[in-house]
């Protein structure tokens, strides 16, 4: 089974609107971390937000928030007030266990295009 | 935050030659580094886990003799693509572990 599933290959959003990028995960480990990365055309992976499996509250970082629904095993990324510079690929990732050196499992990504 | 660099950022080579890509942790010591490969419009695929002072652990389907990994120091891991062919053209990204994992900017390899 896929560890991380992103079902939206491409998304469009109007500038200044909010957008939700979907991510579901699969693990039997009670301890895990969920990450979202942005990859612009330059290729670098830019860390956006992190949610730990034991965190009680949804993570927020500026315009980014993570809608963490543990029972449904979903970790959707919400971008508020979209900007043209948000156009990029977005990857959801998971790391199992407590060891920060454990490998990441990446989803297939969602290409977001912000329309002026 | 911690910084990971890669060199070169892009390289073009002829088929049959070998190419070395360096991954450096600039302000921390990394006992573990990861090498990923990314084809256009696809996700990152883990190739191998590089541990300082020991042999790398390769993912299934990755040829050890073709993708040589050396992690000789706590700040440097190298990936050498031996006898490169056009199908090896890809974007190669490394990540290094401190308390967290940090990604390098990537190396774009084009084999003619």
Contacts between the chains, C-beta under 8 A, distances in Angstrom:
chain1	res1	chain2	res2	distance
A	37	B	103	7.8
A	42	B	105	7.6
A	43	B	38	8.0
A	43	B	91	5.7
A	43	B	93	7.5
A	43	B	105	6.8
A	43	B	106	4.2
A	43	B	108	6.9
A	44	B	103	7.1
A	44	B	105	4.5
A	44	B	106	6.3
A	45	B	44	7.7
A	45	B	93	6.6
A	45	B	95	8.0
A	45	B	103	4.0
A	45	B	106	7.8
A	47	B	103	7.9
A	91	B	43	6.5
A	91	B	44	7.2
A	95	B	101	7.7
A	100	B	97	6.3
A	100	B	98	8.0
A	100	B	99	5.7
A	100	B	100	5.5
A	100	B	101	6.7
A	101	B	31	7.4
A	101	B	32	4.6
A	101	B	97	4.1
A	101	B	101	7.2
A	103	B	34	6.3
A	103	B	46	5.7
A	103	B	49	6.6
A	104	B	34	7.6
A	104	B	44	7.8
A	104	B	46	7.5
A	104	B	95	7.6
A	104	B	101	6.8
A	106	B	43	4.7
A	106	B	44	4.8
A	107	B	43	6.4
A	108	B	42	7.1
A	108	B	43	4.8
A	109	B	42	7.7
A	109	B	43	5.4
A	111	B	41	7.7
